[in-house]
Amino acid sequence: MGGPAGDSAGDERAGAGDLGDLLSELRILLPGAQTLTAFLIILPFNGGFAQIRAEEKYVYVATFLCALVSLVLFAAPAAQHRLQRPLLDRERFKLRANRLVVAGLLFLSLALALATQLVLDEVLRLAWLSWAAAGGVALLIGALWWRVPIRARGS
């Protein structure tokens, strides 16, 4: 059953593992994106939302759109996988799904940084501090989600 690494059965098992890894990662990313998006959906319907400054509303809209786009991008591989069954070109699907997840990570990164600014500005009422904290979150995400794995892949 287990042939040499170069045979087609071995390649298919390795490919299935990669797809399984991708789906496991999506099981971690999707709930976070869903929760953030759900919170942002209900926010305008709270009584105090109408009283926030225009600049905060722009940050809110940008945050909401980034969270929503990340959610759509993270859900796309599962939807496509279901609609393309049986999957005839597994390698092409994995490449496309990987690109969708990476794009989703980019939008989720932005949404998290902007959400930080939105919350801290509302709580502290210090724009400079809320933007500084958002920048710190963006740097942290940039380092841990982007720089570390890209450098590790290159070595």
C-alpha positions as CSV (number, residue, x, y, z in Angstrom):
1,M,0.0,0.0,0.0
2,G,2.7,2.5,0.9
3,G,4.8,2.9,-2.3
4,P,7.9,4.8,-2.9
5,A,7.7,8.6,-2.3
6,G,7.8,9.2,-6.1
7,D,4.8,7.0,-7.1
8,S,1.4,8.4,-7.7
9,A,-0.2,6.9,-4.6
10,G,2.5,8.4,-2.4
11,D,2.0,11.8,-4.1
12,E,-1.7,11.6,-3.7
13,R,-1.4,10.9,0.1
14,A,1.1,13.8,0.5
15,G,-1.3,16.0,-1.4
16,A,-4.2,14.9,0.8
17,G,-2.1,15.7,3.8
18,D,-1.4,19.2,2.5
19,L,-5.1,19.8,1.9
20,G,-5.9,18.4,5.3
21,D,-3.4,20.8,6.9
22,L,-5.1,23.7,5.0
23,L,-8.5,22.7,6.2
24,S,-7.3,22.3,9.8
25,E,-5.8,25.8,9.6
26,L,-9.1,27.2,8.3
27,R,-10.9,25.6,11.3
28,I,-8.7,27.9,13.5
29,L,-9.0,31.0,11.3
30,L,-12.7,30.9,10.5
31,P,-14.1,31.2,14.0
32,G,-11.9,34.3,14.7
33,A,-13.0,36.0,11.5
34,Q,-16.6,35.0,12.1
35,T,-16.6,36.4,15.6
36,L,-15.0,39.6,14.6
37,T,-17.4,40.1,11.7
38,A,-20.4,39.3,13.8
39,F,-19.4,41.8,16.5
40,L,-18.9,44.4,13.8
41,I,-22.2,43.6,12.2
42,I,-24.1,44.4,15.4
43,L,-22.1,47.4,16.4
44,P,-24.0,50.0,14.4
45,F,-27.3,48.8,15.9
46,N,-26.2,49.8,19.4
47,G,-27.5,53.1,20.7
48,G,-24.2,54.9,21.2
49,F,-22.9,54.1,17.7
50,A,-24.6,57.1,16.2
51,Q,-22.6,59.4,18.5
52,I,-19.2,58.4,17.4
53,R,-17.1,60.8,15.4
54,A,-16.9,60.7,11.6
55,E,-13.3,59.5,11.7
56,E,-14.3,56.6,13.9
57,K,-17.0,55.7,11.5
58,Y,-14.5,55.5,8.6
59,V,-12.2,53.3,10.7
60,Y,-15.3,51.1,11.6
61,V,-16.2,50.8,7.9
62,A,-12.7,49.8,6.9
63,T,-12.5,47.3,9.8
64,F,-15.8,45.8,8.9
65,L,-15.0,45.4,5.2
66,C,-11.6,43.9,6.0
67,A,-13.1,41.4,8.4
68,L,-15.9,40.6,6.0
69,V,-13.5,40.0,3.1
70,S,-11.3,37.8,5.3
71,L,-14.3,35.7,6.2
72,V,-15.3,35.3,2.5
73,L,-11.7,34.4,1.5
74,F,-11.4,31.9,4.3
75,A,-14.7,30.2,3.5
76,A,-14.1,30.2,-0.3
77,P,-11.9,27.0,-0.4
78,A,-14.6,24.9,1.5
79,A,-17.3,26.2,-0.8
80,Q,-15.3,25.6,-3.9
81,H,-14.3,22.2,-2.7
82,R,-17.9,21.2,-2.2
83,L,-19.0,22.5,-5.6
84,Q,-16.2,21.0,-7.5
85,R,-16.6,17.4,-6.2
86,P,-15.2,15.2,-7.5
87,L,-11.9,17.2,-7.3
88,L,-10.3,16.5,-10.7
89,D,-7.2,18.7,-10.3
90,R,-6.1,18.5,-6.6
91,E,-2.8,20.4,-7.1
92,R,-4.5,23.4,-8.8
93,F,-7.2,23.5,-6.2
94,K,-4.6,23.5,-3.4
95,L,-2.7,26.3,-5.0
96,R,-5.8,28.4,-5.4
97,A,-7.0,27.6,-1.9
98,N,-3.6,28.5,-0.5
99,R,-3.8,31.9,-2.3
100,L,-7.2,32.5,-0.9
101,V,-6.2,31.8,2.6
102,V,-3.1,34.0,2.4
103,A,-5.2,36.9,1.0
104,G,-7.7,36.2,3.9
105,L,-4.8,36.5,6.3
106,L,-3.8,39.9,4.9
107,F,-7.4,41.2,5.3
108,L,-7.7,39.7,8.8
109,S,-4.3,41.3,9.8
110,L,-5.7,44.7,8.7
111,A,-9.0,44.1,10.5
112,L,-7.3,43.2,13.8
113,A,-5.1,46.2,13.7
114,L,-8.0,48.5,12.9
115,A,-10.2,46.9,15.5
116,T,-7.5,47.6,18.1
117,Q,-7.6,51.3,17.1
118,L,-11.4,51.4,17.1
119,V,-11.7,49.9,20.6
120,L,-8.9,51.8,22.2
121,D,-10.0,55.1,20.8
122,E,-13.5,54.6,22.2
123,V,-12.2,53.5,25.6
124,L,-9.3,55.9,26.1
125,R,-10.3,58.8,23.8
126,L,-6.7,59.3,23.0
127,A,-6.3,59.0,19.2
128,W,-2.5,59.0,19.2
129,L,-2.4,56.1,21.7
130,S,-5.0,54.1,19.9
131,W,-3.1,54.5,16.6
132,A,0.2,53.6,18.3
133,A,-1.4,50.5,19.8
134,A,-2.9,49.6,16.4
135,G,0.6,50.0,14.9
136,G,2.0,47.8,17.6
137,V,-0.5,45.1,16.8
138,A,0.2,45.4,13.1
139,L,3.9,45.0,13.8
140,L,3.3,42.0,16.0
141,I,1.1,40.4,13.4
142,G,3.6,41.4,10.6
143,A,6.4,39.7,12.5
144,L,4.6,36.5,13.7
145,W,2.3,35.9,10.8
146,W,4.4,37.2,7.9
147,R,8.1,37.7,8.5
148,V,8.9,34.7,10.6
149,P,7.2,32.1,8.2
150,I,8.5,33.8,5.1
151,R,12.1,33.9,6.4
152,A,11.8,30.3,7.6
153,R,10.6,29.2,4.1
154,G,13.5,31.0,2.5
155,S,16.1,29.1,4.6
